[in-house]
Amino acid sequence: MTTFRVWAPKAKRMEVEVAGARLAMQRDDGGWWTAEAAQVHHGVDYAYAIDGAQKALPDPRAPWLPYGVDGPSRVIDHDYFPWSDLDWQPPPLSSAVVYEMHVGTFTPEGTFSSAIERLDHLVELGVTHVELLPVNSFPGRHGWGYDGVGLYAPHGPYGGPEGLKGLIDAAHARNLAVIIDVVYNHLGPHGNHLARFGPYFTDRYHTPWGPAVNLDGAGSDEVRRFLIDNALMWLRDYHADALRLDAVHAFFDRSATHFLEALARAVDGLEAHVGRHMALIAESALNDPRVVRPYEAGGLGVDAQWSDDFHHALHAVLTGETSGYYEDFGRVEHLARALEHAFVYEGDYSPSFGRRHGAPTTGLSGHRFLGYLQTHDQVGNRARGERLSQLVDVPRLKVGAALVLTSPFVPMLFQGEEWGAGTPWQYFTDHPDAQLAEAVRQGRRREFAAFGWKPEDVPDPQDPATFRRSQLNWSELGQEPHRALFEWHRELIALRRRMPSLADGRLDRVRVRFDEAQRWLVVERGPVTVVCNLGEAPCAVPVGAGRPQILHLASDRDLRPVGDAIQMPRTSIAVLGPPV
């Protein structure tokens, strides 16, 4: 006997359509409807009919959507999968090197199973955590995944539920932890049937993607439960080790217990129950340290968050770009401040915001922040999707990688970054609705017209060629300078492992000196010194009397000591320290 349950508080009648028949459902006082069906098992399809509607809809909690986001749901028994990771424990986030992976473009096949074939590459690189961009169901065959609507169902073209479990099991067998990117701040425009079932959205707040998710209005208890249960499902039933929470600044919640805190407490409870370490990582544009402070100290209890300030400061120094949100950055001073505080703006006036922005990170570890040079957002939200390898030369790529991988933060790489991939990462969609597809196409062109881009220069998101261009070209790994860049990243990660000072997250122990005019930077991490010339001309960078002079790694062979300084070629970096 299988029990079907669905929350539909406004419905007057509910039926479940299963095995060629419609069964009447019974309502309780909380707006939940239930029905029991005999001889229903793993693999059987079902759907829900609201108030006698001819078209039955997929379950909001559908564990599998084999016919796409508008088709029937399918029953799953999670016990069917033969897991081999029952003694698995992920490495702590504080020791992590994270790798952002988009399943659809990571390999030519774009599936969970084909991604398994490339996991050994990540092991060789030194990665510890693989972050999967959203893998829940979204319309069409390919897309970024941030317009998902089937939050409980792994994307069918990637390989569905069994495929995702196979990838995670294979990753754990290689000592790779898995982070799943989840999107709870909005749903995509096509296949979003939630509003038919209940008050999942509110017009009291607005987001860039439309109505806000109802986290604090009437009926929000069940909406919050829907999202928290989804998070627990990925961690429990799919054995994910952590979740990355998309754009938490778009959570509008005035509840006494914020949704993020409620989620963190629920994850802590599951962690205690199953005996496996779990983590939450937020994307936040707020520069609010409360996001990552423990809830016992008045924070929201999230384990870590992305540090866009560090990215922006590093990107602006390397590229010279100072338009848009990069107008807040561009000075070596900004990069120095990011290395010491994670946030550049800690209550300071921000030109791009037109107001004071952020609060101090006092007392927080650098391990509460992810540091990165590239991400899917920062690359893909450019009009042409250029990677940094298409914007700067190899010496600058090496400097950027070294500053990330010797930083006090949890370092993160975007797929292909480790070899300076020549393929772009563009915005691509596969909306089956022609009107929606055209609206997305025109909206993308209007968005970038304000930045001076010609409409014809903005790739068509719906063109399959845009998707194909964004797939990694693995043959580049055997060519120069790609192979040398891969070795550079591998050696930096190995050096971070060997030298405890480089993995130390205590921000109060980071000392940065710099010269704005000559554009050099020196970062002292205990006995380790990272020396960097960000300028276009060679210069002598003072290391300081008594600092270690053993060279562990350098981006250029033409480095030489000159008294208490090091003569640095243009755009170069070196790591000095004691013997290890």
PAKOLKE-5555 format. One record per residue (C-alpha): x, y, z; residue in three letters; residue number from 0. Coordinates in steps of 0.001 Angstrom, whole numbers. Example, Ala and Ser with C-alpha at 12.3 -4.5 7.8 and 13.67 -1.06 7.14 Angstrom:
BEGIN
NODE,12300,-4500,7800,ALA,0
NODE,13670,-1060,7140,SER,1
This chain:
BEGIN
NODE,0,0,0,MET,0
NODE,1363,3424,-1023,THR,1
NODE,139,6672,527,THR,2
NODE,-19,9756,-1694,PHE,3
NODE,63,13123,88,ARG,4
NODE,-84,16642,-1314,VAL,5
NODE,-584,20077,224,TRP,6
NODE,-3334,22020,-1572,ALA,7
NODE,-5120,24187,1015,PRO,8
NODE,-7324,26093,-1466,LYS,9
NODE,-8562,23053,-3388,ALA,10
NODE,-12129,21867,-2896,LYS,11
NODE,-11433,18451,-4407,ARG,12
NODE,-8251,16506,-5072,MET,13
NODE,-7658,13283,-6962,GLU,14
NODE,-4533,11270,-7644,VAL,15
NODE,-4289,9824,-11144,GLU,16
NODE,-2444,6507,-10966,VAL,17
NODE,-2571,3181,-12843,ALA,18
NODE,-5151,4498,-15294,GLY,19
NODE,-7646,5625,-12656,ALA,20
NODE,-8380,8641,-10502,ARG,21
NODE,-8641,8072,-6768,LEU,22
NODE,-10414,10563,-4509,ALA,23
NODE,-8236,12092,-1797,MET,24
NODE,-9220,12977,1756,GLN,25
NODE,-8436,16361,3300,ARG,26
NODE,-7216,17116,6822,ASP,27
NODE,-7346,20405,8746,ASP,28
NODE,-3896,21511,7571,GLY,29
NODE,-4757,21515,3886,GLY,30
NODE,-3058,18174,3213,TRP,31
NODE,-4814,15599,1030,TRP,32
NODE,-4128,11853,1210,THR,33
NODE,-5082,8696,-657,ALA,34
NODE,-3899,5093,-433,GLU,35
NODE,-3343,2894,-3453,ALA,36
NODE,-2576,-810,-3604,ALA,37
NODE,51,-2383,-5882,GLN,38
NODE,1875,894,-6472,VAL,39
NODE,5635,477,-6436,HIS,40
NODE,8930,1972,-7560,HIS,41
NODE,8600,3218,-11150,GLY,42
NODE,4839,3811,-11247,VAL,43
NODE,3623,7147,-12676,ASP,44
NODE,1105,9445,-10996,TYR,45
NODE,-243,13015,-11089,ALA,46
NODE,-2701,15216,-9188,TYR,47
NODE,-5970,16664,-10472,ALA,48
NODE,-7190,19843,-8733,ILE,49
NODE,-10954,20444,-8511,ASP,50
NODE,-11707,17958,-11279,GLY,51
NODE,-9386,19544,-13859,ALA,52
NODE,-8950,17504,-17018,GLN,53
NODE,-5180,18026,-16985,LYS,54
NODE,-3493,16460,-13967,ALA,55
NODE,-335,18174,-12704,LEU,56
NODE,2974,16791,-11480,PRO,57
NODE,3504,16447,-7751,ASP,58
NODE,5221,19549,-6255,PRO,59
NODE,7435,17016,-4455,ARG,60
NODE,7829,14724,-7470,ALA,61
NODE,10976,12633,-6903,PRO,62
NODE,11253,11907,-10616,TRP,63
NODE,9905,13703,-13716,LEU,64
NODE,10760,11331,-16572,PRO,65
NODE,8499,13166,-19056,TYR,66
NODE,9710,16677,-18267,GLY,67
NODE,8459,19398,-15963,VAL,68
NODE,4855,19269,-17249,ASP,69
NODE,4433,15491,-17291,GLY,70
NODE,3450,12931,-14667,PRO,71
NODE,5592,12171,-11645,SER,72
NODE,7104,8792,-10906,ARG,73
NODE,7314,6922,-7596,VAL,74
NODE,10802,6224,-6258,ILE,75
NODE,11998,3853,-3568,ASP,76
NODE,15365,5253,-2509,HIS,77
NODE,16352,1911,-975,ASP,78
NODE,16747,428,-4458,TYR,79
NODE,20126,2050,-5056,PHE,80
NODE,23149,-66,-3912,PRO,81
NODE,25246,2562,-2113,TRP,82
NODE,28901,1695,-1432,SER,83
NODE,29735,4752,723,ASP,84
NODE,28187,3779,4054,LEU,85
NODE,31405,4569,6013,ASP,86
NODE,32016,7837,4132,TRP,87
NODE,32893,11090,5929,GLN,88
NODE,33593,14252,3922,PRO,89
NODE,36705,16329,4592,PRO,90
NODE,35983,19410,6720,PRO,91
NODE,35093,22523,4769,LEU,92
NODE,38072,24283,6340,SER,93
NODE,40420,21994,4376,SER,94
NODE,38438,22085,1142,ALA,95
NODE,39391,22951,-2395,VAL,96
NODE,36054,23313,-4189,VAL,97
NODE,35452,22715,-7911,TYR,98
NODE,32330,24170,-9550,GLU,99
NODE,30924,21736,-12127,MET,100
NODE,28034,22129,-14564,HIS,101
NODE,27069,18589,-15514,VAL,102
NODE,25702,19522,-18946,GLY,103
NODE,28921,21146,-20179,THR,104
NODE,31556,19312,-18134,PHE,105
NODE,31710,16542,-20755,THR,106
NODE,30512,16284,-24378,PRO,107
NODE,27790,13833,-23295,GLU,108
NODE,26597,16122,-20493,GLY,109
NODE,25411,13391,-18119,THR,110
NODE,26024,12246,-14562,PHE,111
NODE,27589,9009,-15789,SER,112
NODE,29974,10746,-18203,SER,113
NODE,31090,13091,-15424,ALA,114
NODE,32256,10031,-13460,ILE,115
NODE,34835,9381,-16167,GLU,116
NODE,36519,12732,-15397,ARG,117
NODE,36564,12521,-11586,LEU,118
NODE,40130,11172,-11556,ASP,119
NODE,41225,14426,-13193,HIS,120
NODE,39893,16276,-10140,LEU,121
NODE,41694,13872,-7815,VAL,122
NODE,44953,14510,-9681,GLU,123
NODE,44369,18251,-9407,LEU,124
NODE,43889,18017,-5632,GLY,125
NODE,40206,18932,-5397,VAL,126
NODE,38295,17782,-2295,THR,127
NODE,34736,19029,-2964,HIS,128
NODE,32757,19012,-6226,VAL,129
NODE,29981,21619,-6356,GLU,130
NODE,27277,20671,-8837,LEU,131
NODE,25347,23542,-10372,LEU,132
NODE,21594,22905,-9944,PRO,133
NODE,20686,19348,-10913,VAL,134
NODE,16944,19448,-10240,ASN,135
NODE,14496,19391,-13167,SER,136
NODE,14228,22427,-15443,PHE,137
NODE,12509,22911,-18831,PRO,138
NODE,14201,21591,-21943,GLY,139
NODE,17325,19511,-22343,ARG,140
NODE,20047,21954,-21394,HIS,141
NODE,20394,25127,-19357,GLY,142
NODE,22217,26525,-16373,TRP,143
NODE,19648,24978,-14022,GLY,144
NODE,18731,28183,-12188,TYR,145
NODE,15271,28212,-13769,ASP,146
NODE,14378,24882,-12208,GLY,147
NODE,10814,23993,-11200,VAL,148
NODE,10936,20321,-10162,GLY,149
NODE,12892,20908,-6977,LEU,150
NODE,12758,17281,-5796,TYR,151
NODE,13515,15570,-9128,ALA,152
NODE,17041,15272,-10601,PRO,153
NODE,17101,16452,-14225,HIS,154
NODE,16105,13660,-16612,GLY,155
NODE,18516,14416,-19510,PRO,156
NODE,21415,14332,-17021,TYR,157
NODE,20449,10812,-15947,GLY,158
NODE,17694,11259,-13381,GLY,159
NODE,17774,10042,-9769,PRO,160
NODE,19819,6882,-10350,GLU,161
NODE,22389,8793,-12380,GLY,162
NODE,22900,11413,-9665,LEU,163
NODE,23272,8744,-6991,LYS,164
NODE,25824,6971,-9166,GLY,165
NODE,27874,10157,-9567,LEU,166
NODE,27860,10927,-5846,ILE,167
NODE,28718,7327,-4945,ASP,168
NODE,31606,7372,-7430,ALA,169
NODE,32837,10709,-6068,ALA,170
NODE,32831,9390,-2507,HIS,171
NODE,34788,6328,-3645,ALA,172
NODE,37501,8787,-4735,ARG,173
NODE,37354,10791,-1479,ASN,174
NODE,35560,13645,-3203,LEU,175
NODE,32741,15339,-1298,ALA,176
NODE,29727,16638,-3235,VAL,177
NODE,27963,19985,-2838,ILE,178
NODE,24622,20517,-4589,ILE,179
NODE,23565,24012,-5625,ASP,180
NODE,19920,24627,-4682,VAL,181
NODE,17701,27561,-5684,VAL,182
NODE,15055,28509,-3122,TYR,183
NODE,14668,32227,-3898,ASN,184
NODE,12623,31731,-7097,HIS,185
NODE,11410,29158,-9609,LEU,186
NODE,11626,29243,-13381,GLY,187
NODE,8790,30615,-15531,PRO,188
NODE,7973,27402,-17440,HIS,189
NODE,6531,24376,-15643,GLY,190
NODE,6080,26221,-12370,ASN,191
NODE,2763,24807,-11119,HIS,192
NODE,3228,25497,-7401,LEU,193
NODE,828,28451,-7272,ALA,194
NODE,-1969,26097,-8416,ARG,195
NODE,-1496,24062,-5252,PHE,196
NODE,-1039,26710,-2567,GLY,197
NODE,371,30101,-1472,PRO,198
NODE,3974,29333,-2373,TYR,199
NODE,4518,32901,-3618,PHE,200
NODE,3684,36390,-2388,THR,201
NODE,3264,39735,-4130,ASP,202
NODE,4313,41595,-969,ARG,203
NODE,7930,41396,-2133,TYR,204
NODE,9460,41319,-5592,HIS,205
NODE,12629,39763,-6967,THR,206
NODE,14408,40154,-10323,PRO,207
NODE,12751,36872,-11309,TRP,208
NODE,9155,37719,-10360,GLY,209
NODE,7057,37112,-7206,PRO,210
NODE,8997,36236,-4083,ALA,211
NODE,8735,32880,-2349,VAL,212
NODE,6328,33157,595,ASN,213
NODE,8568,32718,3646,LEU,214
NODE,6692,34844,6190,ASP,215
NODE,3061,35294,5112,GLY,216
NODE,-81,33242,5575,ALA,217
NODE,603,29621,4709,GLY,218
NODE,4366,30094,4888,SER,219
NODE,4838,27342,7493,ASP,220
NODE,4226,24715,4818,GLU,221
NODE,6251,26617,2209,VAL,222
NODE,9230,26674,4556,ARG,223
NODE,8665,23006,5307,ARG,224
NODE,8601,22279,1555,PHE,225
NODE,12029,23886,1085,LEU,226
NODE,13615,22457,4232,ILE,227
NODE,12378,18958,3402,ASP,228
NODE,13910,19398,-45,ASN,229
NODE,17273,20308,1456,ALA,230
NODE,17173,17323,3788,LEU,231
NODE,16282,15044,863,MET,232
NODE,19476,15900,-1058,TRP,233
NODE,21582,15322,2052,LEU,234
NODE,19805,12170,3252,ARG,235
NODE,18541,10319,149,ASP,236
NODE,21270,11383,-2301,TYR,237
NODE,24131,11445,236,HIS,238
NODE,25175,14979,-697,ALA,239
NODE,27655,16460,1768,ASP,240
NODE,26701,20121,1554,ALA,241
NODE,24332,22523,-152,LEU,242
NODE,25106,25839,-1797,ARG,243
NODE,22169,28236,-1372,LEU,244
NODE,21636,30543,-4336,ASP,245
NODE,21192,34308,-3703,ALA,246
NODE,20007,34265,-93,VAL,247
NODE,19752,38076,-248,HIS,248
NODE,16541,37396,-2208,ALA,249
NODE,14973,35593,771,PHE,250
NODE,12405,38065,2088,PHE,251
NODE,11617,36936,5600,ASP,252
NODE,10617,39029,8611,ARG,253
NODE,9938,36013,10822,SER,254
NODE,11456,35973,14282,ALA,255
NODE,13300,32831,13185,THR,256
NODE,14710,33526,9736,HIS,257
NODE,14348,30777,7146,PHE,258
NODE,18134,30359,6970,LEU,259
NODE,18351,29708,10697,GLU,260
NODE,15468,27228,10532,ALA,261
NODE,17217,25447,7669,LEU,262
NODE,20562,25382,9486,ALA,263
NODE,18965,23900,12593,ARG,264
NODE,17215,21226,10528,ALA,265
NODE,20488,20262,8816,VAL,266
NODE,22239,20105,12192,ASP,267
NODE,19515,17736,13369,GLY,268
NODE,19941,15464,10334,LEU,269
NODE,23718,15504,10764,GLU,270
NODE,23346,14331,14365,ALA,271
NODE,20893,11623,13314,HIS,272
NODE,22883,10051,10468,VAL,273
NODE,26346,10719,11931,GLY,274
NODE,27805,12355,8823,ARG,275
NODE,29218,15888,8567,HIS,276
NODE,27098,18314,6517,MET,277
NODE,27417,21982,5607,ALA,278
NODE,25509,24929,4169,LEU,279
NODE,27179,27529,1934,ILE,280
NODE,25354,30736,1012,ALA,281
NODE,25639,33115,-1882,GLU,282
NODE,24919,36547,-415,SER,283
NODE,25355,40077,-1757,ALA,284
NODE,24621,41622,1638,LEU,285
NODE,28146,41640,3126,ASN,286
NODE,26332,40726,6341,ASP,287
NODE,28495,38613,8678,PRO,288
NODE,25388,37443,10532,ARG,289
NODE,24780,34991,7696,VAL,290
NODE,27784,32903,8783,VAL,291
NODE,27824,33557,12511,ARG,292
NODE,26554,30654,14645,PRO,293
NODE,22936,31037,15680,TYR,294
NODE,24067,30695,19307,GLU,295
NODE,25879,34017,18753,ALA,296
NODE,22920,35734,17101,GLY,297
NODE,23788,34686,13567,GLY,298
NODE,21893,32575,11051,LEU,299
NODE,24092,29501,11416,GLY,300
NODE,25241,29036,7800,VAL,301
NODE,28694,27448,7625,ASP,302
NODE,30230,29620,4901,ALA,303
NODE,29420,32062,2119,GLN,304
NODE,30870,33192,-1175,TRP,305
NODE,33084,36288,-1008,SER,306
NODE,32304,38367,-4071,ASP,307
NODE,34314,41290,-2687,ASP,308
NODE,37489,39207,-2895,PHE,309
NODE,36621,38148,-6439,HIS,310
NODE,35769,41668,-7565,HIS,311
NODE,38926,43140,-6026,ALA,312
NODE,41137,40505,-7654,LEU,313
NODE,39361,40631,-11019,HIS,314
NODE,39515,44421,-11235,ALA,315
NODE,43238,44505,-10409,VAL,316
NODE,44048,41826,-12991,LEU,317
NODE,41842,43122,-15817,THR,318
NODE,41582,46854,-15172,GLY,319
NODE,37781,46648,-15529,GLU,320
NODE,36010,49245,-13400,THR,321
NODE,32494,49383,-14866,SER,322
NODE,29282,48146,-13252,GLY,323
NODE,29874,46726,-9789,TYR,324
NODE,33609,46749,-10503,TYR,325
NODE,33544,50531,-10017,GLU,326
NODE,33847,49806,-6284,ASP,327
NODE,37211,48144,-6920,PHE,328
NODE,40404,48437,-8981,GLY,329
NODE,43011,49515,-6421,ARG,330
NODE,45622,47221,-4888,VAL,331
NODE,44367,48582,-1576,GLU,332
NODE,41001,46906,-2193,HIS,333
NODE,42676,43543,-2778,LEU,334
NODE,44759,43957,374,ALA,335
NODE,41658,44712,2405,ARG,336
NODE,39823,41713,974,ALA,337
NODE,42698,39413,1947,LEU,338
NODE,42661,40693,5523,GLU,339
NODE,38895,41057,6065,HIS,340
NODE,37075,39017,3336,ALA,341
NODE,34764,42009,2809,PHE,342
NODE,36160,45181,1267,VAL,343
NODE,32991,47049,2217,TYR,344
NODE,32305,46671,5940,GLU,345
NODE,29993,49640,6395,GLY,346
NODE,31884,51845,3939,ASP,347
NODE,30281,53940,1216,TYR,348
NODE,29870,51932,-1989,SER,349
NODE,29637,53908,-5275,PRO,350
NODE,27750,51111,-7039,SER,351
NODE,25172,50789,-4241,PHE,352
NODE,25087,54551,-3644,GLY,353
NODE,25103,53991,123,ARG,354
NODE,27047,52405,2938,ARG,355
NODE,27335,48675,2478,HIS,356
NODE,28209,45737,4720,GLY,357
NODE,29439,45224,8271,ALA,358
NODE,32771,44120,9808,PRO,359
NODE,33768,40454,9799,THR,360
NODE,35500,40821,13177,THR,361
NODE,36171,37497,14848,GLY,362
NODE,35246,35358,11855,LEU,363
NODE,37580,32801,10303,SER,364
NODE,38562,32969,6672,GLY,365
NODE,37127,29453,6444,HIS,366
NODE,33692,31070,6638,ARG,367
NODE,34286,32459,3137,PHE,368
NODE,34914,30925,-265,LEU,369
NODE,37522,32751,-2353,GLY,370
NODE,37650,32463,-6136,TYR,371
NODE,38915,34017,-9343,LEU,372
NODE,36079,32780,-11577,GLN,373
NODE,32569,31377,-11094,THR,374
NODE,29689,30436,-13380,HIS,375
NODE,28062,33776,-12480,ASP,376
NODE,31029,36054,-13020,GLN,377
NODE,31878,34435,-16352,VAL,378
NODE,28414,33613,-17645,GLY,379
NODE,26859,36953,-16822,ASN,380
NODE,29196,38709,-19225,ARG,381
NODE,27557,39348,-22588,ALA,382
NODE,29853,36950,-24435,ARG,383
NODE,30666,34678,-21509,GLY,384
NODE,34419,35234,-21693,GLU,385
NODE,36557,33376,-19205,ARG,386
NODE,39468,35203,-17619,LEU,387
NODE,41739,33265,-19994,SER,388
NODE,40156,35280,-22818,GLN,389
NODE,40694,38597,-21034,LEU,390
NODE,44256,38431,-19655,VAL,391
NODE,47561,36740,-20437,ASP,392
NODE,49019,33609,-18837,VAL,393
NODE,51167,35469,-16263,PRO,394
NODE,48059,37190,-14904,ARG,395
NODE,46183,33877,-14812,LEU,396
NODE,49014,32444,-12723,LYS,397
NODE,49030,35406,-10357,VAL,398
NODE,45261,35182,-9882,GLY,399
NODE,45359,31441,-9215,ALA,400
NODE,48169,31815,-6706,ALA,401
NODE,46422,34561,-4753,LEU,402
NODE,43287,32394,-4517,VAL,403
NODE,45079,29196,-3551,LEU,404
NODE,47320,30869,-962,THR,405
NODE,44488,32949,513,SER,406
NODE,43009,32419,4003,PRO,407
NODE,39685,31468,2397,PHE,408
NODE,38271,28159,1173,VAL,409
NODE,39460,28234,-2468,PRO,410
NODE,37103,27446,-5339,MET,411
NODE,37752,26865,-9047,LEU,412
NODE,35285,26961,-11945,PHE,413
NODE,35411,24000,-14329,GLN,414
NODE,38198,24376,-16879,GLY,415
NODE,39817,27250,-14990,GLU,416
NODE,42611,24913,-13921,GLU,417
NODE,43920,24720,-17479,TRP,418
NODE,42858,28151,-18749,GLY,419
NODE,40088,26686,-20903,ALA,420
NODE,39641,28496,-24199,GLY,421
NODE,35920,27757,-24383,THR,422
NODE,33525,30465,-23159,PRO,423
NODE,30733,29898,-20636,TRP,424
NODE,27716,31559,-22163,GLN,425
NODE,24094,31880,-21121,TYR,426
NODE,22127,29085,-22792,PHE,427
NODE,18532,27869,-22516,THR,428
NODE,16245,25337,-24170,ASP,429
NODE,12768,26668,-23429,HIS,430
NODE,10138,24661,-25333,PRO,431
NODE,7692,27579,-25163,ASP,432
NODE,8361,29767,-28229,ALA,433
NODE,7040,32983,-26645,GLN,434
NODE,9125,32492,-23515,LEU,435
NODE,12167,31684,-25620,ALA,436
NODE,11785,34937,-27568,GLU,437
NODE,11241,36934,-24371,ALA,438
NODE,14462,35513,-22906,VAL,439
NODE,16336,36220,-26131,ARG,440
NODE,15193,39862,-26293,GLN,441
NODE,15644,40402,-22579,GLY,442
NODE,19244,39255,-22764,ARG,443
NODE,19971,41702,-25576,ARG,444
NODE,18298,44617,-23775,ARG,445
NODE,20235,43836,-20613,GLU,446
NODE,23586,44276,-22323,PHE,447
NODE,22596,47159,-24614,ALA,448
NODE,22962,49379,-21538,ALA,449
NODE,26638,48354,-21389,PHE,450
NODE,27288,49300,-25005,GLY,451
NODE,27059,45828,-26538,TRP,452
NODE,25483,45513,-29971,LYS,453
NODE,22449,43175,-29904,PRO,454
NODE,23962,41028,-32647,GLU,455
NODE,27068,40465,-30479,ASP,456
NODE,25043,38889,-27656,VAL,457
NODE,24778,35123,-28245,PRO,458
NODE,21270,33772,-28695,ASP,459
NODE,20562,31704,-25535,PRO,460
NODE,18221,29414,-27489,GLN,461
NODE,20715,28643,-30265,ASP,462
NODE,22106,25108,-29653,PRO,463
NODE,25488,26433,-30809,ALA,464
NODE,25603,28692,-27722,THR,465
NODE,25328,25598,-25540,PHE,466
NODE,27893,23640,-27566,ARG,467
NODE,30423,26494,-27428,ARG,468
NODE,30208,26375,-23633,SER,469
NODE,31204,22713,-23363,GLN,470
NODE,34731,22027,-22149,LEU,471
NODE,37298,20956,-24736,ASN,472
NODE,39284,18320,-22869,TRP,473
NODE,41826,17977,-25682,SER,474
NODE,43266,21337,-24590,GLU,475
NODE,44820,19612,-21566,LEU,476
NODE,47470,18073,-23807,GLY,477
NODE,48436,21420,-25328,GLN,478
NODE,50426,24410,-24107,GLU,479
NODE,49972,26684,-22284,PRO,480
NODE,47026,24688,-20908,HIS,481
NODE,49110,21818,-19536,ARG,482
NODE,51493,24223,-17792,ALA,483
NODE,48547,26065,-16224,LEU,484
NODE,47136,22771,-14963,PHE,485
NODE,50497,21925,-13381,GLU,486
NODE,50620,25397,-11813,TRP,487
NODE,47236,24870,-10164,HIS,488
NODE,48163,21347,-9053,ARG,489
NODE,51421,22519,-7492,GLU,490
NODE,49683,25393,-5698,LEU,491
NODE,47093,23048,-4193,ILE,492
NODE,49833,20627,-3128,ALA,493
NODE,51773,23514,-1565,LEU,494
NODE,48667,24593,349,ARG,495
NODE,48460,21047,1724,ARG,496
NODE,52132,20954,2731,ARG,497
NODE,52297,24341,4447,MET,498
NODE,49938,24646,7431,PRO,499
NODE,50135,28452,7379,SER,500
NODE,48424,28536,3982,LEU,501
NODE,45427,26590,5321,ALA,502
NODE,45150,28757,8452,ASP,503
NODE,41867,30663,8391,GLY,504
NODE,42668,33148,11139,ARG,505
NODE,42276,36531,9454,LEU,506
NODE,43972,38360,12332,ASP,507
NODE,47197,36572,11338,ARG,508
NODE,47129,37818,7748,VAL,509
NODE,49473,40757,7152,ARG,510
NODE,49405,42593,3831,VAL,511
NODE,51740,45318,2575,ARG,512
NODE,51427,46982,-813,PHE,513
NODE,52539,49859,-2993,ASP,514
NODE,49725,51383,-5047,GLU,515
NODE,52037,53202,-7443,ALA,516
NODE,54346,50270,-8208,GLN,517
NODE,51459,47797,-7799,ARG,518
NODE,53219,45218,-5693,TRP,519
NODE,51664,43214,-2870,LEU,520
NODE,53188,41139,-66,VAL,521
NODE,51003,38778,1973,VAL,522
NODE,52485,37314,5157,GLU,523
NODE,50833,34131,6427,ARG,524
NODE,52859,33260,9508,GLY,525
NODE,56269,32061,8266,PRO,526
NODE,55061,32070,4643,VAL,527
NODE,55403,35107,2388,THR,528
NODE,53537,35543,-893,VAL,529
NODE,55239,38201,-3044,VAL,530
NODE,53382,39622,-6020,CYS,531
NODE,54120,42164,-8735,ASN,532
NODE,50804,43201,-10288,LEU,533
NODE,52388,45899,-12424,GLY,534
NODE,53496,46058,-16051,GLU,535
NODE,57114,46828,-15177,ALA,536
NODE,59744,44851,-13234,PRO,537
NODE,60289,46068,-9680,CYS,538
NODE,62137,45235,-6479,ALA,539
NODE,59621,44144,-3843,VAL,540
NODE,60835,44516,-240,PRO,541
NODE,60367,41264,1637,VAL,542
NODE,61726,42498,4950,GLY,543
NODE,64744,41611,7025,ALA,544
NODE,64586,38149,8505,GLY,545
NODE,61784,36904,6260,ARG,546
NODE,62327,33440,4761,PRO,547
NODE,64196,33309,1493,GLN,548
NODE,63557,29697,458,ILE,549
NODE,61636,29775,-2814,LEU,550
NODE,58858,27182,-2926,HIS,551
NODE,56995,28265,-6035,LEU,552
NODE,57352,31030,-8602,ALA,553
NODE,55462,31964,-11743,SER,554
NODE,58615,33239,-13465,ASP,555
NODE,62179,31942,-13453,ARG,556
NODE,63689,35422,-13577,ASP,557
NODE,63311,36032,-9828,LEU,558
NODE,66334,36899,-7770,ARG,559
NODE,67001,38219,-4265,PRO,560
NODE,68437,41719,-3939,VAL,561
NODE,69279,42352,-298,GLY,562
NODE,65994,42372,1651,ASP,563
NODE,63990,42558,-1571,ALA,564
NODE,63178,40336,-4522,ILE,565
NODE,63570,41558,-8071,GLN,566
NODE,60253,40644,-9695,MET,567
NODE,59506,40507,-13434,PRO,568
NODE,56275,42123,-14615,ARG,569
NODE,53095,40359,-13441,THR,570
NODE,54691,37618,-11366,SER,571
NODE,54249,35915,-8006,ILE,572
NODE,56338,33774,-5679,ALA,573
NODE,55794,31868,-2440,VAL,574
NODE,58615,31914,107,LEU,575
NODE,58759,29992,3349,GLY,576
NODE,60586,27617,5645,PRO,577
NODE,61602,24125,4543,PRO,578
NODE,58775,21563,4548,VAL,579
